[in-house]
Amino acid sequence: MHIRSKSFLPAMLPVAIGVAIATATPAVADSVLDPYTPVEFTEYQVSDSNAYGNVYFTTPDGRACGILYNSGPAGCDAVPIDAPSGSNQVRVAVIEPAHFLSAANPTFSYPNAKILPEGHKITLQNTTCGIGYQGTVTCEVGDHAFTIAATYSELS
């Protein structure tokens, strides 16, 4: 009597690959803000009743930006030269991708807001903004972000 030996390896290979894929930890993209030095958000937080809890900062070159309290949007009352004509603001939030808009009134400006130095970042709840080389501003929240400089922008 002859017993045929059949390898079960080819039959199990798709199962093994499926298990490996299903249990793999997804890669998390590094943030461009990771190497920046954090600042204490309370140093930039406003206690004014009209803007309570919001944080406001200016860039070293004078652009006004902020993060609104209670998971509100983050943005700047400034746009680069590549922004659509008529735009005067960029904003991003958990529920909205970064975009330019024309706002009737400044949203992210506050009198005497402190300068956030180059290489530093500020976080309020789930939103982080930081200042990069030559005053580049990056704000990230969830899957959405923007980076603006004087001459270019990146929105997602």
Beta strands, then each sheet from edge to edge (+ up, - down):
strand 1: 37-38
strand 2: 55-58
strand 3: 64-67
strand 4: 74-76
strand 5: 89-93
strand 6: 96-101
strand 7: 120-124
strand 8: 127-131
strand 9: 137-141
strand 10: 144-148
strand 11: 153-155
sheet 1: 1+ 7+ 8- 9+ 10- 11+
sheet 2: 2+ 3- 4+ 5- 6+
end
